[in-house]
Amino acid sequence: MRGNTNKRNVFKKLPLFVAVAGCLYGTVAMAQEQAAEPQEAEQAEAEAQPQTRATELEKITVTGSLLRRVEYDTTSPVQVITADTNVSVGQVDTAEFLQKSSVAAGSTQISHQFAGFVVEGGTGGQSVDLRGLGAQRSLVLLNGHRPGPAGTRGQVGAFDLNVVPSSILQRVEIVKDGSSSIYGSDAVAGVVNLITRKNIDRPEITVSTRAPFNGGGEVFNLSAANGWNFDNGSIVLAGEYYLHKPLKFGDRRFLRCAEDLVWDANGNRIDREDRSINAGTRLEGCLNNGIINGVDDYFTGVRYVPSQDGSTIGLLPGYVPNVSTNYANSPRAGHMQVLASELWNDVQLIDRQERFNVFASSSFSFGNVNWDTEVLLNRRTTDTHRMRQFFPIVEGPVPSGYAMPIMPYNSDQSIEVNYGYINTGLDGLFGFTDTWAWQADLSYSRSDGDYSVGAISTALTGDLGRANSGTTRIDYFQPCILSGACMDQLEAAIGKWHTGNTVYDQLVFSGVVTGELFNLPAGAVGAAIGVEYRDFSIHDQPSEMELSGDLWGQSSAQVTKGEDKVKEIYTEIEVPLLKGVPAFESLVWNVSGRWFDYDSVGDSDKVWKTGLSWQIVPSFRVRATKGTSYRAPGLYELYLGNLSGFLAQTAIDPCIRWGESSNDNIRANCAAIGIPDDYTAAGSSSAEVFQGGGAGFLTPERSKAQTVGLIWTPTFAPISVALDYFEYDVQGQISTLTAANIVGGCYGAPTFPNNFCDMLERNPAGHPQAHMITDVYATYININKQKTRGYDLLARYDNDFAWGKLELEASFTYTTENYYLLFSNSAESGQTRDDLTGYIGFPELVGNLRAGVTRGDFTYTWFMDYVDETSNFDLSPTFTYQGMPNAQRDIWADSRVYHAFSLRYNQPKWSMLVGVRNAFNALPPVVSNGVATRYGNVPAFATQYDLYGRTLFARYNYKF
């Protein structure tokens, strides 16, 4: 393409290590114009390439530096993942590409399976969390530029991977060390650079699908792309439609029926006997949705449940007082409460998501000036269906005359986010030199999201425990209302949909000059200096129902509105110290720094990083980096609207009926403060929860990071191996805790009391409302610290034989420490130890292997994904269950190995890929009740495990 050739000729004038167009946000895009169309899949260390290949490379810019260089010479560890690799193993989404990589898979990743939780970015958002340090500490770039975040509600901050269509993605480069000196705030854990395809020479269309053998969670993807070439440049245009159908709890047997999963010392199951109306059905023993179809006497605490034979004891026909037994007072522990319903089968674990994407880019040369522009448009809709409990206080058929009926209620959401991003930039050489270059970029992004929620209007409930609740509009004591069979009638009586809106704007300008300072015996000293200005704002406008506090069982919300601006100056210098002497093929020193001035932070600040690359012999190199990073408080952390709300005691207090709990920490801690084991909170009012942003007292996070790497690229074989040690230490992390986290952290922790307990207030035993939780304080705070360290291993072999080409790849991350403290020590944080490595959701070892054979038109791929065993090491497997000592529970989430196989057939104009992932249908591990938050019997936050089961995937590409 002639226009691209002109641009390349400009840069060919510069010698090695000279930073020609080393702009922070533009250089990678230019470097990629020298690359071919996406190659066969590879996932390898950018630096760990055989020496014979490195000599063939022109100068390019690698993510992690401002300077142009030969790829393997960078001091920072950079991992490359190509899109074709992920497609060949059945991953069809940008978020999956990153979340399943070894550098991210060792921690919980936020995807659209968390509709029942409050997550940053709102329902349906998908982000990447490097090293388990948090998505807000993992900076995502698009072609070297910083796009703004997307999402809904006040907690929008991290980049939403939904906005980038996977069909236009060529590869991903991941910088695996702290990079604030190069990229600014948020690059604490590292940087992910999403690099798109640059050259499309003819129209093409791609259709792909993924379908689990057991149904549920199907994916369909349709994309089209075209390119136009001109004398001085090119244009690329692509569009994509993506549909992910929901995976429901009823679609998998390990999800549809949660159980206690407890055994006696002889290995016999001793779960509580289900004596409810579910006995004898497939719901017997299931604990899916909490208590429903029950009525509590508000003042006495007696609970009435439906009888199996329709008999009546009391004033409510067909209902009798619940009788619970345990092994201390009966041969068999049991209960009569309804804890499961067929309604649960339709609850979505992974939500329905639909996306429309358009991506366009242009690249033109006008003499010695180049002009590049890219535009991204995205519309995402996410629809969720969950269940919740509704338990108003009303007059009713119980002895005291005041009852609390407990019934299920739909909890549905509909999210629509419209996102737009444009970046345009100019670059060129200064006229007076052929070694100094300049570049300037301007970008703007806007996220505009509506979130609609099906809620309960307090004003329609007639709840005597809440102000302005109106009068009762429906008979809550009808059996079909209590059971949920007449959900439509209940929703018509008390339900309302309400809609809020969130807008996030970001404007970025950056400019840089790069070039040679002078020559040393070992080579030229390269330098870059640049400036950046960012202006970003958030405006979350909750619905009138949220503003007025008319949401039953949910907090009120206020407007979140704020703006911040930052001015930055940054520089990088690289000095070749030695070259071509014994034991020093080359020795290069790199140093970079950045100065920040945020409007929201009182003082300016600075960070630095230094690195050394020592090529000992042609086949062996050592590299090391050390530096500091910085993260200013996010807009939502500063300006989240102050709000207060009320939560019923039954929704927040784990000490209610703690005698029936399977959590021995709760049992011990609630007993320690004198709460009776049959405490019901009868007659108590709701707890008030206070939340809000931290403007005025939050301080920036600061961190230190260091890496040491060994790279072996022998000349006798096409092998590359990179072993890196990493260590991060983050001080003053910004975090918030929900009311449930705070109360659960106080009473559910193995160390009691702890600092969580200082964030709530509870009435003493002698109070008229004895033991009632009155207040919970859940604002943003600077917590203590997080430290993580471990090793990355990346290896690659590829060779051509007479019969075809063989590729072998390995990528593993071994975490030796994940030290996380909310407060000054583990006891105050409610932990038994500081190190969370090996805890459920944080496996010690994760990784994958891939083998590919290309023979003629066929490519055969095998892929293996490994997840190490984890456990809840705060608990003992031996405990007292329902009065039975020496009972046994499962506190371990076992290791898993997943296999995928695929076959690709390539022709000049078309290609076809067919494969199976999780080919041997390995089921996710299960744990006992009380060991972890669970989906069914599966740990909810252990996102490393596959919930789909054996899945067929296929992809067809046609070029016109």
N, C-alpha and C positions, 0 to 999 in steps of 0.2 A: 504494500500500500504506500503510495508515493508520499502522502502527507506524513505518515509515521516515519518513513525513511528520512525525510528532511529533519525531523525532530531528533532522531537518533544521531544524525551526522553532527548536529550541534554539540552533543555530549561526547562524541568520540574524540574530540579535540583534547580532552582533559586527561592527565595521567592518573595513575593509581593513587588512591587516598585523597584526591582533591574533591571537595564538596561542591559540585557544580550547582545543582538545584536542590540542595539539602534542606528544603523546607520541611518543617515538622509535619505538615499536613498534605504535602503534594508529591513528595518524592517517590513514594511507593507506587503510586499510580503510574508515574513515568517509567519506573523500572519495569513494571509489568508489560509495557509495550514491547519489550524485547523477548517476552516469553511466548511460547506457542499456545495454541488452543489447549484446553485442559488435557493433561496427559492421563495415562492409566493411573489408577489410584496409588497414592503414596502418602505415607505419614511418617515423616522422618525429621531428624534434627537438621535445621537449616545449615548449621555449620558442619555437620558430620557427613560430608560428602567425600568420596574418594578423591585423592590428590590429582589423579589423571583427569578428572572432570573439571576441577576448579580452574585449571590452567586454560580451559576453553571459554570461561565466562568473561563477558564484558563487565565493566563496573556497573553495579546496581545498588539500590538502597534497600537495606533490610530493616524491617520493623524493629524498633528499639534504638535507632540511632538517627541523627540528623545528617550524617555523612554518607557519601557513596563509597562503596567498598566491594571487594570480592567477597562473596557470600559467607565463606567459611571463616573469615577473619574477625567477625564481630565478637566483642567480649561478653555480651549478654547471651544467655541461652534462649534460643528461638526455635519453637517447634512449628512445623508446617503440616497442615492437614488439607489434603485436596478433596474437593467435592466428590469426585468420581469414586474415591475410596469409600466414602460413607454411603453413597448410592448403591455400591456393589454389595453392601452388607445389610441393606434394607432400611437405612435411615433416610427419611424423605423430608426432613425439616431442618432449618438452620439451627434451631434450638437443640435438637438432638445431636447435630454434628458436634456441638461444643460441650453439652452437658454429659455426653458419654465419653469424652476424651479423658485420658488418665489424669491430667492435671486438674480436672474438675470433678471427676466421679467419686472422689473420696469424701464428699460432703453432700448435704441435702441441696438439691437444685429446685428452684421454683419454676413450675410449669402450670399448665391449666388443669391440674388435678387437685388444686387446693381451694376450690370454691367455698368450702366450709370454714376457711380460715381467713384472717385479715393478713394480706400480703402486700408488700410494697409494689406499687404499680396497679393494684386493683385486680379484680377477678379476671383470669384469662391471660395475664401477663406472663412472659417467659424471659428469664434472664440467665446469666452465667455467673457462677460464683467460683473464682479461682482460689485454690488452697483452703477453702472453707472460711475465708476472711470476709465474705459477704459480697453480694452483687454490687453494692454501692462502692466497693473498693476495687472493683475489676472494671477497668475502662475499656469500652468498646469503640473502635474506629471503623469507618467505612471508607475504604481506599485511602487510608491515612488521615482522614478528616474526622472531626468529632461531631457526630449528629446528636440532636437532643433526645431526651427520653420521651416515652409515650405511655399512656395509661389513664386511669381514672382514680378519683378520690384524692385526698390531700397528700398521700404518700407516694407521689410520682418522683422518681429520682434516678433509677437505674435504666439503662437502655433496654428497650423491649425488642427481643430478637424476632418477634412476629412480623416486624415491618420489613425485613429483608427477605425477598423471595429466594428460595434455595436454588431455583433454576438458573439464576443469573450469577450464582456464586462460583468462583473458580477455585479459590483456596482460602484458608485461614492461616494467619501467622500469629502465634502466641508468644509474647515476651514473658518469660517466667522468672522475672525478678522485679523489685520495686522500681518504678520508672517515672516518678513524679518530676525528676529533673529534666526529663525529655518531653513528657506529655502533660505535665501539670497535675492538678488535684484529681483524685479518684484512682490514679494508677498505683495504688498501694500494693496490691497483690500481683499486678501485672497488667498487660495490655493484650486485647484481642483485636486484630486487624482483619476485617472482612474484605477480601479482595475480589472484585467482580471481573467477569469476562470483558475483555477489551475489544476483541476482533471477532465479528460474526460476518462471514463472507457471503452467506446466502440464507434465505428464509428457512426456518426450521420450526417444528412443532414436537412437543414431548408430552406423552401421557403416561402417568404412573399411578399405581394403586398399591395398597397394602391391606390385606384382609386376614384377620385371625381365624383359625380353623373353627374356633368355638363361637365366633360371632362377637359383635360389639367392638367399637373402636376402629372401624374401617376408615381408611384414608384414601382420598382421591385428589389427584393433582393434574392440572392441565396448564401447559405453558406454551408460549410462542415467542419467537425472537427473530429479528432481522437486522441487517447492517447495511449501510450505504457508504461507499468509499468515493472520495473526491481527490482532486489533484493535491490538495493541501490538508486533507484531514479525513475524518470519518464520523459517522453517527451510528449509535446502537440503540435499538428500542426493543423492550421485552415486556411481556405481560404474563401474569400468572393467576390462576384460580386454585384455591386450596380449600378442601373440606375435610374436617376431622369429625367423624360421628362419635357420639358419646359411648363410653364404656360404663355400664351400669353395674351396681352391686349384684343384681340378679344374674348377670352374665357369667359369673365365676363362682364356683362352689366355695372357694376359700374366702370370698367376700360376703356371700349372702347370709352366712350364719356365724356370727361371733360367739365364741364359747369361753368358759373359764379356763379350760385345759389344765386341770389339776389332777395329780395322781397320789395314791398313798405310797407308803414305803415299799410295798410289794409290786408297784407298777399298775395298780388298778385305778381306773378313772373314778374320781369321787366328786365330780361337779355337782353343784346343788341340783336337787331334783326339781324339775319344772312341774308344779301342780296347778298351773294356770289353765285357761281354756285352750292354750296352745299344746297341751299334753296330747300325745298321740298324733300330732300333725308334723309336717316337716319343719315347723318352726319350734318344735320342742327343744328347750335348752338354749335357744338363741337369745343374744343380748344386744340386738342391733340398734335400737333407737331409744334407749332409756325407757322410763315408765310411761305408758299410755293407758287409756281405758281404765282409769282409776279415779277415785274421789277421796280427798283428804278432808277430815273434819278440821277446820282451820284452828280451832282452839284446843282440841284434845290431841290432834296429831294422828288419830286412828285413820288408817287407809282402807277404803272399801274397794274391792275388786270383783269382777264378774265371776260367778260360781260356775263350775263345770256342769252341774245338773240343773241350773236355772233357779235354785233355791234362793231364799232371801233371808238375811239377818240384818235388821236395821230398817231404814225408811226408804231405801232405793231398791226397787224391784229387780231381782236377779243379781244383786250384789251382796257380798259378805265381807266381814273384816279380814284383811290379809293376816295369815298366820305364817311366820317365818320360823324355821327351826335351824339349829346347827348341831354339829357333832358333839357338843358339850352337853346338850340337853335332850338329844334324840339320836336314834340309830342312824338317821340320815338327815343331812342338811337339805332344806328345800324352801320354796316360796310359792306364792300364788299370784304374783304380779305379772302383768302382761308386759314383756320386755321386747317383743318383736312383732312385726306386722308384715304382711305381704306387700304393703305400700313401699317398704324398703327396697324391694327389687327394682323399682323404677328410679331410685335415687342415683344420680350420676356421680361416679368417681372421677372420671375424666370427661370434661365438659364438651359440648358440641361447639366447634369453632369453624368459622368460615372467613376466608380472607380473599381480597382482591388487591393485586399489586401491579404497579406500572413502574418500570425503571427505564431511564433514558440517559445516555451519556454522549458527549461530543468531544472531539479533540481536533484542533486546527492549528496550523502554523502559519504565521505571517512574518516572513523574513526570519529574524532571530528571536521573535516573540511567539510563544505558544499560549494557546487559550484552551482550557479544559473546563467542562461543565458537566455536572451530573444532577439528575432530578429523580426523586423517589416519592411515589404516592402509594398510600396503603389505606385500606378500609378493613377493619376487623370487627366481626360480631361474635360474641360469646354468649351462649345461652346455658343457664345452669338450672338444675332441679335438685333441691335438697329437702330435708325434713327437719322440723324443730318441734319443741313442745310448747303448748299454750296452757297456762294454769292460772286463770283469774280467780279472785276471791269474790264470791257472790253468795247471796242467800240460797240455801239448798237443802235437800232432804238428808240432813245429818243431825244428830242429837243437839248440837249447839246452835243449829240454824244457819251457820255460816260454813260454806264448803269451798274447797279448791279443786274443781274438776281438772283432770290432767288428760289432754288430748293431743293428737298430732296435728301439725299444720304445715302446709307447703311453704318452702323457703326458696323462691325462684328469683333469678336475676336475668336481665338482658343488657348486655354491654355493647356499645358501638363506639369505636375509636377511629377517627379520621386523622391521618398523619401525612404531613408533607415536609419534604426536605430538599433544599437546593444548595449546591456548592459551585462556585465559579472561581477560577484562578488564572492568573497570568504569570509567566516565568520567562526568563531569558538571560543572556549574557550581557554584562556591562561592556559598552563599546570600546573601552580603553584597555581591555584585557581579555584573554581567552581562558582564564582560570577562575575568575570571580563571577558568580551568578546571583540572581535575585529571584524571589517568588513572592507573590501576594495572593491570599485567598480570602474569600468572603462567603459565609454560609449562614443560612437561616432555616430553622425547623419549627414546626408548630404541631402540637398534638391537641386535638379537640375531641373529648370523649364524653358521651352520655351514659349514665348508669341508672337503669330502671330496676326497681326492687319491689317485689310483691310483699307487702308488710301488713302487720296488724295495727289498725288505728285504735289507739287508746280510747279515743272519744266514742268509739262504737262498742266497747267491750262491756261496759257496766261494771268494771273491776273496782270493788270497794277499796282496794289497797292503793289506788292511784287517783290523783286529782283529775278533774275534768274528764272523767271516763264515761259520762252519760249514763244511760240505762241499758239493761240487758235487752238485746234484740233477737235472741234465739235461745231456745232451751238447751243449755249445755249438757243436760243430764240425759238426753236421748242416747240410747246405746250406740246408734250409728254415728252420732257426733263424737262421742267419747272414743270410738274405735277408729274413726277416720273414714268410715264407709260413705258418709254424707259430707265429704270434704267440700264439694261445690256449694252446698248450702251454708257451711260455715264461712267460706271465703266471701260469699255474697253478703253475709251479715256483718262481718267485722273487717274484711280485707280492703286494702287500697294499694294501687300501684303509685309509686312516686319516683321522680326522676331528678337527678342532680347532674351537674356539668363540670368538667375539669379542663382547663386550658393551660398548656405549658408552652412558652415561647423561648427560643434561644437564638441569639445572634452572635456570631464569632468572626473576628477578623484576625488574621495572622500574616506576618511578613518576616522574611528571613533573607540574609545575605550569606553566601558561603564561598569558600575558596582556599587558596594556599597562602600560608603566612610566610614561610621560607623553607629552604631545603636543608636537611641534615644528611650526614653520610648514609644513614639507613633509609632515607626517603624524604618526601615532602611532609610538612606539618599541616594538617588540615584543620580548618576552623569553621564554625558557624555561629552566628548570633542573630537572634530574632526577637520579635515582640508579639504579644497576643492580647486581645481584648475580648471579653465575653460579657454579654448582658443577657440574663435569663430571669424569667418570672413565672409564677404559678398563680392561678386563680381557680380555686375549687368552690363552686356555689352549690351547697346542698339544697335539697328540696325544702319546700315550706314545712312539710311534715317533720323533717329532721331538725330544722331550725326551731320549730315550736315545741319539740319534745313530744310529739304525738305518736311516736313509734313505741308500741308495747314490747317490752323485753329487749330494747336496744337503746343505746345512748343517743342523746341529742347531738347535733353537730353544728358548728359555726363555720363561717366562711374562712377558708385558708387562702390568704392572699399575701404575696410578698415578692420582692425583687432583689436581685443581687448583681453586682458588677465586679469584675476582677481585671486588673492590669498586671501583665507579666512580662518579664524580660528573661531570656534564656540563652545559654551558650553551650557549645561543646567543642573540645579541642582533642585532637588525636596526634600523638607524637610517636613516630617510629624510632625506638631507642637503639636497637641492634638489628643487623641483618647479615646473613651469610658468613657467620663465624661459627667455630665448633660449639655445639650444644645450643646454638642460638640461630636457627634458621631465620627466625624473626622474633622480636620482642617489641610489643606495641603497648603504649600507655594511653588510656582514654579517661577524660574527666569532663563532667558536665555539671551545670548548675542552673537553678531557676529561682527568680525572686517573685513573690506574690504580693498583691495588695488587694484584699477583698473589702468591699464596703461594709460587709456584715461583721468583719473581724476588726477589732480595735487597732491592732498593730500589723505591720507587714511581716513577712516571714520569708524564709529561703530554705532550699534543699540542695543536696549535692549527691553525686555518685562518681565513683572512680572505678576503673577496671584495668586489668592487665591480661594480655594475650601473649603466651609464650609458645612458639612453635619450636619444640626441642629438636626434632628430626622431621623429615617430610611426613612420617606416618603418625606422629604423636604430638598432641598439643595440650597445654594446660591453660585454663582461663579462670578468672576470678573477678567478682564485682562486689562492691560494698557501697552502701549509700543510705540516704534518708528519703522518706516520702511524707506526704502531707495530704490531709483531706479536710477541707472546710466543711462546716455543717451544711447539709442540704437545705433547700428551701422549705421542704415539708418538716424537717427537724426543727427549723427556726420558727416557722409561722403557722404550724398546724393550729387551726382555730381552737381556742379554749372551749372546752365543753365539759358538761357533767351529765350523768345519766344515772338511772336506777336499775339495779339488777336484783331480782328476787333472791332471797337467801338460798333457795333450792337450786338456783342456777350458778351459784358462786361458792358455796361453803362445802368443802369436802368432809367437814366434821358432822354433817347431818347423817344420822344413822350409821356412824362409822363402825358400829359393831358388825354391820353386814359387808363392810369393805374387804376387798382382797389385798389391799395395799397395806403392808405392815408398818410402813412409815406413818401413814395417816392414822392408823390405829394407835400407834405408840404416842404420837405427838398430840393428837386430840385428847387422849386420856391424860397426858402429862399436864394439861391446863385445866383438868377437872370437868371436861364436857362429858355428860353421860353417853353411853354407847347407843342409847335409843333416842338421842336428842333429835327433834324434828323441826325446830325453829317455828313451832306453832305459835301464832299470834304475833310474830315478828314482822316488822316492816322491811322494806327493801334497803339494800346497801347503796350508798351514793358513791359513784366512781368519778374521779376528777382526772381529766386528761388535757394535754395542750403541748404547744411547741416550747422550745427552750431559748428563744431569743432573749438576750440579755445575760444569760449565764452559761450557755454552752460554749465550749472552747474547741478549737480544731484538734483533730486527731494527728498524732505524729508517730512515725514508725521508722524502724531500721531494718534493712534487709542485706543479706550477703549470700553469694553463691560461689562455689568452687566446682569446676568441671574438668573432666578428662575426656579427650576426644581421640579415638584411635581409628585411623584410616589407612590400613596396610596397603602396600603397593602390590603384594602378591595375590590379592583377592579383592573382588568388588564388595567389600564389607565396610560399613561405618558403624561405630559404636560411640555413644556419648553417655557418660555417667556424671550427673550433677548433684551436688549437695545444695540444699536451700535452707534458709533460716529467716523467718520474719518475726519481728517483735513490735506489736502495735500497742501504743499507750493511749489511754483516754478515749476508747471507742465510744461512739455515740449510739445509744440504744434506747428502746422503750419496752416496757413490759405491759401486757394486758392485765386486766384485773384477775382473770383466771390464772395467769402465769404467776402473779404475785401471791395470791392466796395458796395456790398449789405449791409454789416454791417454798412457802413458809411451812405448811403442814405435810407436804409430800416429800420433803427432803430428809435424807438420813441424818443430817446435823440439825438440831433444833434446840433453842431458837436460833435464827439467823437474820441477816439483814433484810430479807424479804418481809419478815414479821414487823419490821419498823415502818413498812409502807402501808400498813392497814391498822384499823382500830376495831376492837371487839369489846362489847360490854362485859363487865365482870359477872360472876355467878349471882351476886346479890341484887343485880339490877332487875327492875320489873320485866324487861325484855332480855332475860339472861342469855349470855353467850352470843348475842346477835352481832354480826359484822356491821359496823355503822359506816365506815369510810374506807375507800381504797384510793391511793394516790399513784397515778400511772403516767407521769410526764416523761419527756425525753431527758436523759441524763448522760453525763460522761461516766461510763463504767471503768473498771480498772484496766485490764489488759488482755491481750491474746497473743500467744506465741506458738508458732508452728515450725517444724523443721522435719527434714527427711531427704529422700533421694529420688531422682528421676533416672530411669534407664531407657534409652532409645537405641534401637539397633536396626540395621537394614542390610540386606543382601540382595543383589539382583545381578543376573548374568544371562547372556544369550548362549544357547546351546544349538546343536544341529536340529534338535527336535522342537525348539521353541524357547521362550523366555521364562525364567523363574524369578519371582520376587518373594522375599520373606521379610516381615517386619515385626518388631516387638516394641511395645510401649508400656512401661510400668511405673507406678508411683508408690513408694514405700514411705509412709509417714511414721516417724519415730516419736514425735511429740505433738500434741495439740492441746496446748495449755490455755485454758479459758477461765477467767475469773471476772464475775460481775463486781465483786467487792474485793477487799484487800487480801483475803485468804480464802481457802476452800471452805472452811467452817462457816464463815459469814455468808458465803455464796450458796450454802446449803448442800455442798458436795462432800463426798468422802475423800476425793483426791482431785488434784488440779488437772491432771492429764486426761483428756477425753478420748485419746486414741483407742480405737477398738470398741468404743461405745456405739450403741445402735445408731446407724446413720453416718458413722465415721469409721469406716473400715481401715485397718492398718495398711493393707495392700490391695490395690486395684490395678488392672492392666488388661492388655489385649494382645493377641497374636494374629497375624494375617499371612496367608500364603496365596499367591496368585500364579497361575500358569497360563501363558498365552501360546497357543499353538494354531497357526494359521488364522482363521477368522474367529476362533473360539477363545474365550478367556474363562478359566475356572477359578473360583475364589472360595477359600475357607477362612472363616473368621471365628476367633474364640475370645470371649469376654469373661474376665474373672473378677469376682467380688469376694473379699475375705470374710471370715466369720466375725461377728460382733456380738456384744452382749450388754445387758444392763448390769454393770458391775457394782451398782449401788445396792443391789438386792442379792440375797442368798437364794439358791434354788430350793433350799429347805426352809419351810416357814409353817406357821400355824394358820390353817385354812378353816374358817367357819368352826372354830373350836377343836379342830383335829391337829395335834402337833405332828411334826415330822412329815408334813405333806410336801409334795414335790411339784415344782412348776418349771416351765421352760423359759429361761431367761436369755437363751441364745438364738440369734438369727444366723443360721448356718451359712457357710460359704456356698457360692453358686458358680457354675461354669455354664456359659451359654454358647452354643455353636450356631453358625450361619453358613449356608452354602449358596452359591449362585453360579449361573452360567450366562455369559454374554456372547452374543453372535453379532459380529460387525460386518457391515457391507458399506460400500462407498457412500450410498445415499441414506442408509437406515441402519439402525441397530436395535437389538432386542435383548432385554435382561430379564431373567426369571430366577427366583431364589426362595429360600425358606430361612427365616430367622428363628432362633430358639427351636432348632430342628428337633431336639429330643424332648421338647415340652417340659422343661424344668420349671417346676412351680416355685413361687416365692416362699421363703421360710415363714413359719408362723411362730408366735410367742404367746404366752399365757396372758390372761386378763390382768391388768395392773402393771405389766412389765414395760409397756410403751403405749403411746397413743396408736390406735390400730384402725385400719380399714378391714373390717371383718376380723380375721386373725393375723393380718399382715401388718408389720410396723409401717405406720403412715409416712414417716419422714425418712425412711430408708429408700430413697428414690433410685438407688443403684439396681434394684430388682425389677425384673420384667413382669408386668401384670397381664400382658396380652396372651401369653402362651405361644404355641407354635403358630407361625404367621407366614402366609404366602405373600410375596411381593413381586411386582413386575413393572417394567418400564419399557416404553417404545419411543424411539426418536426417529424422526424423518426429516431429511434435508431436501428441499426442493431444488 
